[in-house]
Amino acid sequence: MTSARSSDPSSPPAADVAFLLAQVGAHAAAQFAERLAPLQLLPPHAGILRALRQSDGLSQAALSEKLGVFPSRLVVLLDALEERGLLERRSSPEDRRSYALHLTGAGQEMVQQIGRIAQEHRQALCAALDDTEQAQLAALLGRIASEQQLTAGVHPGYRKLGKGRPAGPDG
């Protein structure tokens, strides 16, 4: 009996799938960060702007929970975006002690630029696949993400922001 491996030497064994996912994922993340650099954004900034485009007026606490990021780390990211005029904090109409986050006009334009970059990134990353294969890959990866209970549309790297960082010179 001939296995698929012996009939197609370029086909990796199923045992290599986890490694290939990690390899391609790390490569994709690094390439996306490079593509964002001319906009002076980091991937976490892009994700925050995307989340706010989907849920304008979200509170800082709700965004922190949605992304799974420490509130103190989120504040630093939000401050940077606010300083650039991409978002604004407004007093929440429901709770004056909290802020609602809103994209500014510049923030909405930035989200459009990020969308174009993401499209270019996808095309470059998936150049070896035709449209049908890309759809199949997306469906399979979606099933894996769902089974692994990953939050749709949220990069799991947010959960690591602020964790495990080496202590600075003062402690």
C-alpha distance (Angstrom), angle and dihedral (degrees) to the residues before:
residue distance angle dihedral
M1 . . .
T2 3.79 . .
S3 3.78 118.8 .
A4 3.78 124.2 -143.6
R5 3.80 86.7 -113.1
S6 3.79 94.0 60.9
S7 3.82 93.8 43.2
D8 3.83 92.8 50.3
P9 3.80 112.0 30.9
S10 3.82 91.1 -173.9
S11 3.83 91.3 60.6
P12 3.82 111.5 95.5
P13 3.79 118.9 -134.4
A14 3.79 115.7 -103.8
A15 3.82 88.6 -108.0
D16 3.82 88.5 69.4
V17 3.83 94.1 58.5
A18 3.83 95.6 92.9
F19 3.80 91.4 48.6
L20 3.82 92.3 47.2
L21 3.82 91.1 49.3
A22 3.80 89.9 51.5
Q23 3.81 92.8 44.3
V24 3.80 95.0 48.9
G25 3.81 91.7 40.7
A26 3.80 93.2 53.4
H27 3.80 90.8 45.4
A28 3.81 92.2 48.0
A29 3.81 92.4 48.8
A30 3.81 92.3 49.9
Q31 3.81 92.5 47.0
F32 3.82 91.9 48.6
A33 3.80 90.8 50.7
E34 3.82 89.2 51.7
R35 3.80 90.8 50.2
L36 3.83 90.6 51.3
A37 3.81 94.4 48.2
P38 3.84 95.5 86.0
L39 3.83 87.4 58.2
Q40 3.82 88.6 52.4
L41 3.81 89.9 -121.2
L42 3.77 132.9 129.4
P43 3.82 120.5 -144.6
P44 3.84 91.5 -104.2
H45 3.82 89.0 56.9
A46 3.80 90.7 51.2
G47 3.80 90.9 49.8
I48 3.79 92.1 50.8
L49 3.80 92.2 50.2
R50 3.81 89.9 48.2
A51 3.81 91.5 50.2
L52 3.79 91.0 50.3
R53 3.79 91.4 49.0
Q54 3.81 87.2 57.3
S55 3.82 95.4 42.4
D56 3.79 110.3 23.9
G57 3.80 111.6 -170.9
L58 3.80 94.1 30.3
S59 3.80 113.3 156.1
Q60 3.79 120.5 -116.3
A61 3.81 89.0 -116.1
A62 3.81 92.5 51.3
L63 3.81 91.6 47.7
S64 3.80 90.7 48.7
E65 3.80 89.9 52.4
K66 3.81 94.1 44.3
L67 3.80 92.6 51.8
G68 3.79 95.4 37.0
V69 3.81 91.1 -129.8
F70 3.78 126.1 141.4
P71 3.82 109.6 -97.5
S72 3.82 91.6 -128.5
R73 3.82 91.4 53.7
L74 3.80 91.3 46.1
V75 3.81 90.7 54.8
V76 3.81 90.3 58.1
L77 3.82 91.1 51.3
L78 3.81 92.5 45.7
D79 3.81 91.7 48.1
A80 3.82 90.1 55.7
L81 3.81 92.0 49.9
E82 3.80 92.2 45.7
E83 3.82 91.8 49.6
R84 3.80 88.4 55.5
G85 3.80 91.2 51.0
L86 3.81 94.1 -115.2
L87 3.79 96.7 120.8
E88 3.74 138.9 12.7
R89 3.75 134.0 -150.3
R90 3.77 116.3 -134.3
S91 3.77 128.8 -177.3
S92 3.76 108.0 -93.7
P93 3.80 112.7 -112.8
E94 3.83 89.1 -142.9
D95 3.80 97.8 46.5
R96 3.81 122.0 18.1
R97 3.83 89.7 -161.3
S98 3.80 91.9 66.6
Y99 3.78 136.1 56.1
A100 3.78 129.9 -124.3
L101 3.80 113.4 -144.0
H102 3.79 120.0 -135.5
L103 3.78 132.7 179.4
T104 3.77 115.0 -122.5
G105 3.80 122.6 -141.3
A106 3.81 87.9 -94.4
G107 3.80 89.1 49.8
Q108 3.80 91.5 52.8
E109 3.80 90.2 50.0
M110 3.81 89.6 49.2
V111 3.81 90.6 52.3
Q112 3.83 88.3 54.3
Q113 3.81 90.4 51.2
I114 3.81 90.2 48.4
G115 3.81 88.7 50.8
R116 3.80 91.2 54.2
I117 3.80 90.6 48.0
A118 3.80 91.1 48.4
Q119 3.82 90.4 51.5
E120 3.81 91.8 49.9
H121 3.80 89.0 46.5
R122 3.81 92.4 52.0
Q123 3.80 91.6 48.2
A124 3.81 92.7 50.2
L125 3.79 93.8 43.3
C126 3.80 94.4 48.1
A127 3.80 98.4 37.2
A128 3.82 90.8 120.7
L129 3.83 91.3 60.5
D130 3.78 130.1 70.4
D131 3.82 121.0 -133.9
T132 3.81 93.6 -91.7
E133 3.80 92.3 50.2
Q134 3.82 91.1 47.6
A135 3.81 89.7 52.9
Q136 3.81 90.6 48.6
L137 3.79 91.8 48.7
A138 3.80 91.5 48.6
A139 3.81 91.0 50.0
L140 3.81 93.1 48.8
L141 3.80 93.5 46.3
G142 3.80 89.4 46.9
R143 3.81 89.9 55.2
I144 3.79 91.2 49.7
A145 3.83 91.9 47.9
S146 3.79 90.9 49.1
E147 3.81 93.6 48.3
Q148 3.80 89.3 48.9
Q149 3.83 88.3 52.3
L150 3.80 94.0 -121.8
T151 3.79 115.0 165.8
A152 3.80 108.7 -106.4
G153 3.78 112.3 -110.8
V154 3.82 94.8 5.9
H155 3.80 121.4 107.5
P156 3.82 110.1 -132.5
G157 3.81 89.3 -136.3
Y158 3.81 89.6 82.0
R159 3.80 88.8 72.0
K160 3.79 89.1 62.1
L161 3.80 96.5 51.2
G162 3.76 107.3 116.3
K163 3.81 94.2 7.4
G164 3.76 125.2 111.3
R165 3.78 95.4 4.2
P166 3.77 114.3 152.9
A167 3.77 115.5 -106.0
G168 3.78 115.5 -100.2
P169 3.79 124.9 -123.8
D170 3.80 90.8 -80.6
G171 3.75 96.3 54.2
